[in-house]
Amino acid sequence: MDTNTIIELAYLAASVCFILGIKRLSKPDTAPSGNRLAAAGMLLATVATLFKIGTLSPAFIILGIVIGSAVGAWMAVTVQMTGMPEMVALFNGFGGMSSTFVAWAYYARTVLGNPDGFCLSTASGEGVGNLITVLLSVLVGAITFTGSILAMLRLSGKIPGAATVFPGQKAFNGALLLGAVGLMGAIANNPADPTLFWALLILSSVLGISGLLPVGGGDMPVMISFLNSLSGVAAMLTGFVIQNTMLIIGGSLVGASGIILTNIMCRGMNRTLGNVLFAGVGATSGGGAKRRSKDEVPSYSAEDAAIVLENAQSVIITPGYGLAVAQAQHAIRELADIISANGAQVKYAIHPVAGRMPGHMNVLLAEADVPYDQLNEMDEINEEFERTDVCLVIGANDVLNPLARTDPTGPLAGMPILNCDKARTVMIVKRSLSPGFAGVDNPLFYDHKTMMLFGDGKKVCQDLISEMKQS
């Protein structure tokens, strides 16, 4: 068996690992093993590719794997759960950047080295096809890189998270896209001019930023999925460029799974991808209830809330990004155990876009060993709220805002929400009355059956635990 056959078999084995890994990632209890399986497949594919190149010694290959593994391990240990969305966005950007680098290397070595073979006048047209694939890889890769960096900066709070819109923005973005397509045609006619290539790279990079500007922080979970899909498409195109089977298969898997997840997230908000990209939700504050100051809203103590929880027969816990910020997942798990020991049924309600990336709340609660059978998606649990004694909200806002049902002109209009307002009592743990990413006030804060517990999520949970243990 020759070396090429062994490498292709290794690619096949890696592909199987990817497919099975993605399959196992669909369930919380199998997700860790799925992640390890996919990682093993990536290691196998990387080693096989390095041997396929044939110009690197085994010592250099091992050194690269050790350094890369050390950096990955360091990030896994040091990045907090609250920083996971930013890290995912950064990884998406690195994927796009890598595809762009490979496309440039191929262009510099092959196209500039033999420009006549890539002109439109070539009889076979094969060279043109390769060149167009290279240019598409540059376009998609650059958009993915700069868009992902902007998403990372917004998620980390380095720049404002609100959508940024300006007059003529859609026309401007359309002109950028048309300009990129025009440059691709110009490069195909004159492949020996690297200036046109650099112009395409710059234009694509600007489009990645400008295209993401009208997307607010509340829509970032959708954009992370979409950018993840684009990084896969860029990798797939690069695979066709350098004729690498593994890149084609892996990129196709990432691209397809990313767009499927994007579609699921959009359905969870009852919006289209076009609406997410172009509507500018959160650029300005919407209507809704008149916003009040914190002093005008009754504030309840942990002692008050503990009394209500002790008498409850059913409790639904609704987590949001504030839970991640406060690192309160272990405290809420302990509180839930005490409530359960007191005889009440405890469940968790997970909205599809809660947190700042797909599955954020599931991963966070799994870290605290919350039983998987207590985690319920929105469609599974929404009808139970009106039969529930207490809905305990930790750091969630837009995903339970009743204005989504009552304000047809607001930024949340039509978005499916958790029916927290239908519970007999609603407890909301929040630092302030500030609005969510959509920029609209939440009338549930002022409802007569709502108990507002102002403070850090972890601290409030710990106070509730202390009060219930003493009773």
HELIX and SHEET records of a PDB file:
HELIX    1   1 THR A    3  ARG A   24  1                                  22    
HELIX    2   2 ALA A   31  ILE A   53  1                                  23    
HELIX    3   3 PRO A   58  THR A   78  1                                  21    
HELIX    4   4 MET A   81  GLY A   83  5                                   3    
HELIX    5   5 MET A   84  TYR A  106  1                                  23    
HELIX    6   6 TYR A  107  VAL A  111  3                                   5    
HELIX    7   7 PRO A  115  PHE A  118  5                                   4    
HELIX    8   8 GLU A  126  LEU A  155  1                                  30    
HELIX    9   9 GLN A  169  ASN A  189  1                                  21    
HELIX   10  10 PRO A  194  LEU A  212  1                                  19    
HELIX   11  11 GLY A  217  ASP A  219  5                                   3    
HELIX   12  12 MET A  220  ILE A  242  1                                  23    
HELIX   13  13 THR A  245  GLY A  268  1                                  24    
HELIX   14  14 LEU A  273  PHE A  278  1                                   6    
HELIX   15  15 LYS A  294  GLU A  296  5                                   3    
HELIX   16  16 ALA A  302  GLU A  310  1                                   9    
HELIX   17  17 TYR A  321  ALA A  326  1                                   6    
HELIX   18  18 GLN A  329  ALA A  341  1                                  13    
HELIX   19  19 HIS A  360  GLU A  367  1                                   8    
HELIX   20  20 TYR A  372  GLN A  374  5                                   3    
HELIX   21  21 MET A  378  ILE A  381  1                                   4    
HELIX   22  22 ASN A  382  ARG A  387  5                                   6    
HELIX   23  23 ASP A  398  LEU A  400  5                                   3    
HELIX   24  24 LEU A  403  THR A  406  1                                   4    
HELIX   25  25 CYS A  420  LYS A  422  5                                   3    
HELIX   26  26 PRO A  443  TYR A  446  5                                   4    
HELIX   27  27 GLY A  457  GLN A  470  1                                  14    
SHEET    1   A 6 LEU A 375  GLU A 377  0                                        
SHEET    2   A 6 GLN A 345  ILE A 350  1                                        
SHEET    3   A 6 SER A 314  PRO A 319  1                                        
SHEET    4   A 6 VAL A 390  ILE A 394  1                                        
SHEET    5   A 6 THR A 425  LYS A 430  1                                        
SHEET    6   A 6 THR A 450  PHE A 454  1                                        
END                                                                             
